[in-house]
């Protein structure tokens, strides 16, 4: 099966070592933009490991190699020789022990970009500890800023560590290294850490703290729902709407639509006034349904949006007009982003079954029929 690739990254060949979370998200982003990404699954059969589940696996073909066999490892290194990049998400030192660490791969292909995704980073006193998104964003200071005043920190799903500060950071790093390779002709290792990625996402907050514009107490700042004009409110039907009226001119529109007193404009920046203002906004919002507020605020500059769940968002008129969501094999998913005027990205295929394209990938990457047969007989290629 030859995928019909589209996007600005056509021509790039990436080897992805199958995993979960941020590394496959990085691979998905690259595939959405036209890179040929082959996913190396490390087992086959009816009982997959969690790392073999087909989440975030759209747009690429799959080959199952037993990397603990001499034949399977040799096949991987043959693929490395023709790849522009490799993506892996193991703990530090694992790929070295398995025989395809950065030194080995760069010796086989000095131009390869070797992308490494970890939580804590490749070095440091915590590098070998297990962890997940919530732990990494705890260490960066991100989690400690998220939550209501007087309440425990609130995990923002696994968006900040795994995806924003993880997979997306790795995709940026891999592409930056590939761009540098055009000048030097040399590959390099990209060490992407979710601690550092989530810390990077917090840059403005750290700057605001240093300048005296941020309080360490959760839920007391303008951007952490401490301010009543940057928060969500329940409507009469139990659904919610959100306001982000930070600037005075937008707040003026908001209080006009809500029918609040114009004097609220003068005292909006004084946190002492926030509790009473929040109470008045909340009481007003509760008088109408979400749909009624959508109608009342349509086209306004109040900085408003309905709070939609995942069953509602794909059918919202704005998202429909922008084709923000697409259907992939009967499953509604976000479309590739960002958009390009000449070379649009696309989802070239749904997630593949483990090892579904093993023989054809090997043939496309230069293996002869006899070599494929030998690899299969040696149990290096799994079907």
C-alpha positions as a printed Julia matrix, in Angstrom:
383×3 Matrix{Float64}:
   0.0     0.0    0.0
   1.47    3.31  -1.08
   0.15    6.25   0.94
  -0.92    9.37  -0.91
   1.12   11.83   1.1
   0.54   15.57   1.04
   2.21   18.44   2.85
   5.42   20.45   3.17
   7.45   17.49   4.51
   7.11   15.22   1.49
  10.44   13.52   0.87
  11.37   13.05   4.51
  11.69    9.5    5.79
  11.24    8.92   9.52
  11.56    5.7   11.53
   9.34    5.7   14.63
   9.89    3.14  17.36
   6.38    2.36  18.59
   5.35    3.72  21.97
   2.63    5.74  23.69
   1.89    9.42  24.22
   4.3    12.12  23.1
   6.57   10.23  20.67
   3.69    8.92  18.52
   2.07   12.37  18.66
   5.29   13.79  17.22
   5.29   11.1   14.52
   1.63   11.81  13.75
   2.33   15.51  13.29
   5.18   14.77  10.9
   3.06   12.26   8.97
   0.14   14.73   8.77
   2.54   17.14   7.07
   3.64   14.64   4.41
   6.65   12.84   5.9
   6.86    9.13   5.23
   6.85    7.71   8.74
   7.14    3.98   9.3
   6.09    2.73  12.72
   8.21   -0.08  14.15
   5.98   -2.25  16.3
   7.95   -4.57  18.51
   5.49   -7.43  18.87
   2.74   -9.17  16.98
  -0.21  -11.3   17.99
  -3.59  -10.86  19.64
  -2.47   -9.47  23.02
  -0.76   -6.12  22.46
   1.27   -4.3   25.03
  -0.05   -0.82  25.86
   2.75    0.58  23.67
   1.22   -1.23  20.7
  -2.25    0.34  20.92
  -3.11    2.28  17.75
  -3.67    5.68  19.35
  -2.08    8.61  17.5
  -0.99    6.15  14.81
  -2.78    7.57  11.8
  -1.02    8.29   8.51
   1.77    5.73   8.6
   2.52    2.14   7.75
   3.52   -0.46  10.35
   6.18   -3.14  10.42
   6.65   -5.55  13.33
  10.28   -6.37  14.1
  11.58   -8.39  17.02
  14.42   -6.11  18.02
  15.72   -8.66  20.51
  16.74  -10.91  17.64
  19.89  -10.37  15.64
  17.91  -10.37  12.4
  15.32   -7.86  13.63
  17.96   -5.45  14.89
  19.92   -5.76  11.65
  16.77   -4.94   9.69
  16.13   -1.84  11.8
  19.66   -0.6   11.24
  19.24   -1.12   7.48
  16.17    1.13   7.65
  18.15    3.67   9.7
  20.7     3.9    6.88
  18.03    5.32   4.56
  16.12    7.43   7.1
  16.27   11.16   7.72
  15.19   10.77  11.33
  14.41    8.32  14.11
  12.0     8.91  17.0
  12.06    6.95  20.25
  10.5     7.4   23.69
  12.35    4.98  25.98
  14.03    5.7   29.29
  17.64    6.86  28.93
  19.99    4.03  27.97
  17.36    1.56  26.73
  18.04    1.95  23.0
  21.76    1.7   23.73
  21.18   -1.65  25.46
  18.98   -2.82  22.61
  21.68   -1.99  20.09
  20.28    1.0   18.25
  21.38    3.94  20.36
  22.47    7.25  18.87
  26.14    6.3   18.46
  25.28    3.15  16.51
  22.7     4.92  14.32
  24.93    7.93  13.61
  27.76    5.61  12.68
  25.49    3.85  10.2
  24.0     7.13   8.96
  25.94   10.29   9.97
  23.14   12.49   8.62
  20.32   11.03  10.7
  18.46   13.16  13.27
  17.89   11.02  16.36
  14.89   12.32  18.32
  14.64   11.24  21.96
  11.51   11.84  24.05
  11.65   11.43  27.82
   9.95   12.91  30.84
  12.94   14.0   32.92
  15.58   14.26  30.17
  18.53   12.06  29.25
  20.57   13.13  32.29
  20.04   14.37  35.86
  19.29   12.72  39.2
  15.71   11.79  38.22
  16.46   10.61  34.67
  15.89    6.89  35.39
  12.71    7.31  37.44
   9.33    6.28  36.09
   6.82    9.06  35.65
   3.92   10.45  33.66
   2.72   13.83  32.43
   1.38   14.93  35.83
   4.78   14.3   37.42
   6.76   16.16  34.76
   4.57   19.24  34.84
   4.77   19.17  38.63
   8.54   19.58  38.47
   8.39   22.42  35.92
   6.04   24.55  38.04
   3.18   24.23  35.56
   0.85   22.04  37.61
   1.29   24.18  40.7
  -0.2    27.18  38.9
  -3.35   25.42  37.69
  -6.41   25.21  39.93
  -8.88   27.19  41.99
  -7.88   29.27  44.99
  -7.7    27.14  48.1
  -8.0    23.9   46.13
  -5.52   21.25  45.03
  -3.72   21.64  41.71
  -5.82   20.44  38.77
  -4.22   18.28  36.08
  -5.02   19.75  32.61
  -5.48   16.26  31.08
  -2.07   15.27  29.66
  -1.99   18.19  27.25
   0.85   20.2   28.79
   3.45   17.48  29.29
   2.78   14.73  26.79
   1.62   16.8   23.86
   2.38   20.53  24.09
   5.62   20.22  26.07
   6.45   16.77  24.73
   5.47   15.57  21.27
   5.11   19.02  19.77
   8.46   20.07  21.25
  10.12   16.98  19.78
   8.6    17.66  16.36
   9.99   21.2   16.52
  13.4    19.89  17.57
  13.56   17.25  14.84
  12.62   19.76  12.15
  15.11   22.32  13.48
  17.87   19.69  13.37
  16.87   18.68   9.85
  17.01   22.33   8.78
  20.5    22.68  10.28
  21.56   19.51   8.46
  21.0    21.29   5.15
  23.96   23.53   6.07
  26.26   21.06   7.85
  25.32   17.77   6.24
  25.44   16.2    9.69
  22.79   14.7   11.92
  22.57   15.03  15.69
  20.65   13.93  18.78
  17.59   15.86  19.93
  17.0    15.48  23.69
  13.37   16.52  24.31
  12.22   16.48  27.94
   8.65   17.02  29.1
   9.89   18.83  32.19
  11.76   21.32  30.02
   9.01   21.5   27.4
   6.32   22.28  29.97
   8.69   24.78  31.61
   9.11   26.44  28.23
   5.35   26.77  27.91
   5.42   28.63  31.24
   7.89   31.29  30.03
   5.44   34.19  30.17
   4.25   33.25  33.65
   7.82   33.1   34.95
   8.49   36.5   33.38
   5.32   37.89  34.95
   6.36   36.48  38.33
   9.76   38.13  38.03
   8.17   41.45  37.12
   5.74   41.35  40.04
   2.64   40.64  37.94
   1.98   37.08  39.11
   1.01   35.71  42.53
   2.22   32.27  43.61
  -1.18   31.51  45.14
  -3.26   29.52  42.66
  -6.48   31.04  41.41
  -5.61   34.65  42.22
  -4.25   35.83  38.86
  -5.88   37.17  35.74
  -5.05   34.09  33.64
  -5.72   31.29  36.16
  -9.44   32.0   36.62
  -8.74   34.27  39.57
 -10.23   37.17  37.65
 -14.01   36.99  37.13
 -13.66   38.25  33.57
 -11.46   35.26  32.62
 -13.47   32.25  33.7
 -16.35   29.93  32.86
 -19.91   30.22  34.2
 -22.83   27.87  34.48
 -26.0    28.67  32.54
 -29.63   27.95  33.33
 -29.49   24.6   31.5
 -26.43   23.34  33.38
 -24.09   24.03  30.46
 -21.23   26.51  30.58
 -19.89   29.54  28.74
 -16.48   31.18  28.98
 -15.35   34.79  29.07
 -11.85   36.09  28.39
 -12.51   39.83  28.56
  -9.04   40.83  29.73
  -8.73   44.16  27.96
 -10.91   47.08  29.19
 -12.57   47.59  25.8
 -13.69   43.96  25.68
 -14.81   44.03  29.3
 -16.91   47.1   28.49
 -18.72   45.05  25.83
 -19.25   42.24  28.3
 -20.83   44.32  31.04
 -23.03   46.02  28.47
 -24.36   42.7   27.15
 -24.8    41.35  30.67
 -26.53   44.53  31.78
 -24.13   45.16  34.65
 -23.36   48.56  36.17
 -20.86   50.68  34.26
 -19.05   51.35  37.54
 -17.71   47.8   37.33
 -15.41   49.03  34.58
 -13.53   51.34  36.93
 -12.88   48.73  39.6
 -12.21   45.69  37.44
  -8.45   45.63  38.05
  -8.72   45.66  41.84
  -8.73   42.04  43.11
 -10.69   43.21  46.15
 -13.66   43.75  43.81
 -13.41   40.38  42.1
 -15.55   38.26  44.48
 -18.59   40.54  44.21
 -18.15   40.99  40.47
 -17.89   37.22  40.01
 -21.1    36.78  41.98
 -22.97   39.28  39.82
 -21.7    37.8   36.57
 -22.57   34.29  37.75
 -26.1    35.28  38.8
 -26.7    37.01  35.47
 -25.4    34.12  33.37
 -27.59   31.69  35.31
 -30.71   33.47  34.03
 -30.34   32.15  30.48
 -29.43   28.93  28.71
 -26.16   28.51  26.9
 -27.93   28.79  23.54
 -29.58   32.05  24.61
 -26.17   33.47  25.56
 -24.7    32.31  22.27
 -27.44   34.23  20.47
 -27.0    37.31  22.66
 -23.21   37.4   22.27
 -22.93   36.31  18.64
 -20.57   38.58  16.71
 -19.62   40.62  19.79
 -16.17   41.49  21.12
 -16.94   40.29  24.64
 -14.38   37.48  24.2
 -16.96   34.76  24.63
 -17.39   31.13  23.6
 -19.65   28.26  24.6
 -17.88   25.51  26.54
 -18.36   22.47  24.31
 -17.72   18.84  25.07
 -16.11   16.46  22.57
 -19.48   15.35  21.2
 -20.46   18.98  20.49
 -17.27   20.64  19.22
 -17.09   18.92  15.8
 -20.57   20.13  14.83
 -20.18   23.77  15.9
 -20.73   26.01  12.84
 -17.29   27.61  13.1
 -15.52   24.26  13.3
 -17.64   22.92  10.44
 -16.79   25.94   8.27
 -13.08   25.57   9.02
 -13.13   21.76   8.74
 -11.4    21.61  12.11
 -12.44   17.97  12.53
 -12.36   15.15  10.01
 -13.54   11.57   9.8
 -10.79    8.95   9.86
 -12.15    5.44   9.31
 -15.4     6.33  11.05
 -13.75    8.12  13.98
 -14.02   11.89  14.37
 -10.57   13.39  14.92
  -8.94   16.82  14.77
  -7.65   17.64  11.3
  -3.95   18.27  10.57
  -2.76   21.72  11.63
  -1.45   24.29  10.9
  -2.61   25.0    7.34
  -0.45   25.66   4.32
  -1.52   27.63   1.24
   0.34   25.51  -1.34
   1.17   22.21   0.34
  -1.7    21.25   2.65
  -1.25   18.4    5.06
  -3.63   15.46   5.13
  -4.32   12.2    6.93
  -3.16    9.66   4.37
  -4.51    6.57   6.15
  -6.11    5.41   9.39
  -4.03    3.65  12.04
  -2.5     0.47  10.67
  -2.68   -2.94  12.29
   0.55   -4.04  13.91
   2.95   -5.29  11.25
   0.39   -4.8    8.5
   2.87   -3.46   5.94
   6.07   -5.26   6.92
   6.94   -6.86   3.6
   6.08   -3.86   1.45
   7.99   -1.44   3.71
  11.09   -3.61   3.44
  10.72   -3.81  -0.33
  10.23   -0.05  -0.61
  13.32    0.59   1.53
  15.62   -1.63  -0.55
  15.29   -5.2    0.77
  15.23   -7.94  -1.85
  12.69  -10.81  -1.83
  15.24  -13.33  -0.52
  16.32  -10.98   2.26
  12.71  -10.56   3.34
  12.18  -14.32   3.36
  15.33  -14.82   5.43
  14.28  -12.13   7.89
  10.88  -13.72   8.3
  12.3   -17.2    8.78
  14.71  -15.85  11.41
  11.71  -14.41  13.31
  13.1   -10.93  12.93
  10.07   -9.9   10.86
   6.81  -10.69  12.64
   3.47  -11.08  10.88
